[in-house]
Amino acid sequence: MPGIVGAIQIISIGSSAVLHVGDCFAVQPTSSTKTFAGAGSFNTGNGLFVENHQSATNTWDSDQFDQPTGGLF
């Protein structure tokens, strides 16, 4: 059943965001990213103490595709 949409205002939309107005079967954003971070990078909290004397992040990846996004509908 079609919906009636009035006036809309879009202030901003991100690069991997989805904007859809009207009827839709499935909304699937198709983006992926790979994040490399060193020791203690994603720690959160109050009074956190992280001590890293030697830290090295291995960014070598032998496979070609980690999370393919092509072919999705």
ABEGO torsion letter per residue (X at the ends): XBBBBBBBBBABBBAABBBBBEBBABBBBBBBBBBBBBBGAABBEBGBBBBBABBBBBABBABABABBABGBX
